[in-house]
Amino acid sequence: WHWQILSFSVAWLDIERYDWGGSKSENQQFITAFASKLENLGIPVGIYTNYYNWQSIVGLDWTGCSQYSLWYAHYDGNPSFSDFRPFGGWSYPAMKQYKGSTTVCGAGVDLDYYSQSYL
């Protein structure tokens, strides 16, 4: 790979409850190392997770990634941030995935809402 020829607006780290066998401390170290590596390559980092995944994987009080934008998932069908509960040091999200497994123009997609201030 020649990273210099690739361009990323944001590399979103998908932090969900699939196969996280380590302790919360080990998971925190892994996520921090991964994000740091991306930053060292000049790639902006964002975090995709939700309240319950974050709680399970690293703990709600861990703020080690709060400097990155948050894209959270809550499939409530509501394209707004009115349901957001602060966690992990984030007081406001950048985006919300509010509906999954939707079909648009014959393609399976998830629906997302974002803040105009994020742009």
C-alpha positions in Angstrom: 0.0 0.0 0.0 1.1 3.5 -0.8 -0.8 5.5 1.8 0.5 8.7 0.3 -1.7 8.3 -2.8 -4.9 7.7 -0.8 -7.1 10.5 0.5 -9.5 10.1 3.4 -11.9 12.6 4.8 -12.3 10.5 8.0 -11.4 6.9 8.9 -14.2 5.8 11.2 -13.2 3.2 13.8 -16.2 0.9 14.2 -16.3 0.1 18.0 -19.0 -2.5 18.4 -19.4 -5.6 20.5 -18.0 -8.2 18.1 -15.1 -10.3 19.4 -13.6 -7.9 21.9 -11.9 -10.5 24.1 -9.6 -8.2 26.0 -10.2 -6.3 29.2 -11.5 -2.7 29.1 -7.9 -1.5 29.7 -6.6 -3.7 26.9 -9.3 -2.5 24.5 -8.6 1.1 25.4 -4.9 0.6 24.6 -5.8 -1.1 21.3 -8.1 1.7 20.2 -5.7 4.4 21.2 -2.8 2.7 19.3 -5.0 2.2 16.2 -6.2 5.9 16.2 -2.6 7.1 16.8 -1.3 5.1 13.9 -3.9 6.6 11.6 -3.2 10.1 12.9 0.6 9.6 12.3 -0.3 8.7 8.7 -2.2 12.0 8.4 -5.6 10.3 8.3 -8.4 12.0 10.3 -10.1 9.7 12.8 -13.7 9.4 13.9 -15.4 6.9 16.2 -18.5 4.9 15.3 -20.2 3.3 18.3 -23.1 3.7 20.7 -23.6 4.1 24.4 -24.0 0.4 25.2 -21.1 -0.8 23.0 -18.8 1.9 24.5 -19.9 0.9 28.0 -19.2 -2.8 27.3 -15.9 -2.4 25.5 -14.0 0.4 27.2 -16.3 1.8 29.9 -18.5 4.9 29.8 -16.1 7.0 31.8 -13.1 6.4 29.4 -12.5 9.7 27.5 -9.4 8.6 25.5 -11.1 9.2 22.2 -13.3 12.2 22.9 -11.1 14.4 20.8 -12.5 12.6 17.7 -15.8 13.1 16.1 -18.6 10.7 17.2 -20.9 8.9 14.9 -23.4 7.0 17.1 -26.0 4.3 16.2 -29.5 4.4 17.7 -32.1 2.8 15.4 -35.1 4.8 16.6 -36.2 6.1 13.2 -35.7 9.7 14.4 -33.3 11.8 12.3 -32.2 14.1 15.2 -29.9 14.1 18.2 -32.7 14.5 20.7 -32.0 11.0 22.1 -28.3 11.5 22.6 -26.9 10.7 26.1 -23.3 11.9 26.7 -20.7 9.2 27.2 -17.0 8.7 26.8 -16.3 12.4 27.1 -18.6 13.4 24.1 -21.2 16.0 24.9 -22.4 16.2 21.3 -22.2 13.9 18.3 -21.3 14.6 14.7 -23.6 12.0 13.2 -26.3 9.5 14.1 -27.3 6.3 12.3 -31.0 6.2 13.0 -32.3 3.5 10.7 -30.7 0.3 9.4 -31.6 -2.2 6.7 -33.6 0.2 4.5 -34.0 0.0 0.8 -33.4 3.1 -1.4 -33.5 2.7 -5.2 -33.2 -1.0 -4.8 -30.1 -0.9 -2.7 -29.8 -1.9 1.0 -28.6 1.2 3.0 -28.6 2.6 6.5 -29.9 6.1 7.1 -27.8 8.7 8.9 -28.4 12.2 10.3 -25.6 14.7 10.7 -25.1 18.1 12.2 -24.6 21.0 9.7 -21.8 22.2 12.0 -19.9 19.0 11.3 -19.5 20.0 7.7 
